[in-house]
Amino acid sequence: MIEFDGGVIPMKAPSDTTKYLIHAEIIADGVVERPDVVGAIFGQTEGLLGEDLDLRELQKTGRIGRIEVKVESKGGKSYGEIKVPSSLDKIETAILAAALETIERVGPCSAKIRILKIEDVRASKRRKIVERAKDILRELFEEPEIESEKIADLVRQAVRAEEVIEYGEEKLPAGPAVNDSDAIIVVEGRADVLNLLRHGIKNVIAVEGTNVPKTIIELSKEKTVTAFLDGDRGGDLILKELLQVADIDYVARAPEGKGVEDLTQKEIVKSLRNKVPVEQIHIVKREHQTKEKEEKHDTIIELKKHKQDVEGRLIAKLLDKNFNVIKEVPVRDLVKVLKTNNLKVSSIVFDGVITQRVIDLAAKKEISCLVGVRLGSVVKVPTSVRIITFDEL
């Protein structure tokens, strides 16, 4: 039963089909109590939304549940919260919520009601179901029987996991054979150590981060060291750091995109078998740098030839990736040609100013290099476009 203005409304028990819960706050300029708030809700929404959404009728049919009101007075004002359970659809519930905000008085006091949120009760229940199901899976299911053929593997793995020791002043994860072995394998983290131990490799130690510990540096002076690293950018960074501060003899890498901790025994053996002397790493690096330098020098020579040809002629040369001329146009037509043609242009050399408009078009057309007399008022240069002025050639 709900009391209002001296009367009562018979009310059905709260429906199990509640879909939404309207949460609202109320502030009144004076002291009011729960019956005042409930009475205002029914009284001031009566006839506002028509018969289909009349609160009294909705409660009689169980489509609106028991309205909960908590209110307290402080400093001559009243503050409270209102909860309205609804089994209406989303649109009707929103309309009903909006109607609550039209209430301006509660008892003799002016008041303001504001909707805070509309909770989807079913979604909340689903979340609780999921969390409880997780608890049940973790706590209440009996452990499955262990297959007999797996018992030896489980014991072996447990023993090897227990073999992980803390080595050096940094207490690095390591295998028990690090001290006794003349050769060691340096990996990235504890999980890598565990995986190698699981497959019988005990002369292993982890750096545990990109900053190489002092212990690893000292060990590298005394032992033959193989760096066995992940096949990703993280592995590249650790290798770079190791090569700078430690005495590394060989480098082995996991397959591209894989971590050492995830490798099977076959993959571990293959990766270690394919290790390369550190000298080859440096040679490859130097060869790559030399090749880049040569390519850059050749590019400048080719562009300089075309610059000398267009200078003072107000023309633009559109070049392919081998610096051959695809098209030659007047500078005034350059923008138009770039907009209307789908030529495979790699570079442009032109007797004009490099403007923001030309740069933006070059980026859009995937043109990698612009060569012009000078750079105009440019706000942004994309990293994909190289800008060269005549003075730089």
Helices and strands as residue ranges (DSSP letters): E 2-4, E 7-9, E 20-28, H 34-45, G 51-53, H 55-60, E 68-74, E 77-86, H 90-100, E 105-106, E 109-120, H 121-139, H 148-162, E 165-167, E 172-174, E 183-187, H 190-198, E 204-206, H 214-222, E 224-229, H 233-245, E 250-253, G 260-262, H 265-273, E 276-277, H 278-310, E 315-319, E 325-330, G 331-333, H 334-340, E 347-350, E 353-354, H 356-364, E 369-372, E 374-375, E 386-389, G 390-392
